[in-house]
Amino acid sequence: MSTLTDGVPTLLALVIVALFGVALWAMTTGRLDVAGLSFLSASLLIYLRERWVQRAAAD
């Protein structure tokens, strides 16, 4: 694997963790709309990250 293919999943993992943090903070402050969108965004990024890793492993 090249450095680029390693860097993208790592960056996505950091963004996912940040989105979960935002979602948890938003839940505690009663901003359920922001929490829901953050959890949804994190879920979509997890899906995209896994697809990226599988494609990189197949190549």
N, C-alpha and C positions, 0 to 999 in steps of 0.2 A: 504494500500500500504506500501511496505517496503521502507527503505531508498534508496536502490539501484534503485528501479523503479522510485523514485522521482529524483534521482541524474542524471540519464542518460538524460532525457528530458531537464533538466536544463542546463547540460553541452552542449548538442546539441544546445540549444537556444543561449548560449553564443558564440559558434563557428559560428552560423548563423549570428549573429550581427557583429562579427568580419569580416566574409566574405563579408557582405554588405559594411562595412567600407573600406575594401581593394578594392572592386569593384568600389566604388565611387571615391576613391583616384586614382585608375588606369584610370578611365574615364577622370578625370580632367587633368591627365598628358599625355593623348593620348595613353595609353597602352590598346587599346580596346580588344586585345586578352586576356590579364590578367583579364580585367573587365568581359568579357564574360564568361571565365572559373569560375571566382568567383561567378557570378550570377547563373551559372548552378550548381555549387557545393552547393550553398546555397539552391537552389530549391530542389535538391535531398535530402539534409539533412532535409528540412522541411517535405518532404514526409515521410522519415524514422522516424522522430520524431513523426509525427501524427500516424503512424502505431504503434509505440511503446506505445504511450499513449492509443490508442484504445484497444490494446491487454491487457495492464495492467488493464484497466477499465473492460474488459470482465472477467478477472480472479477473 
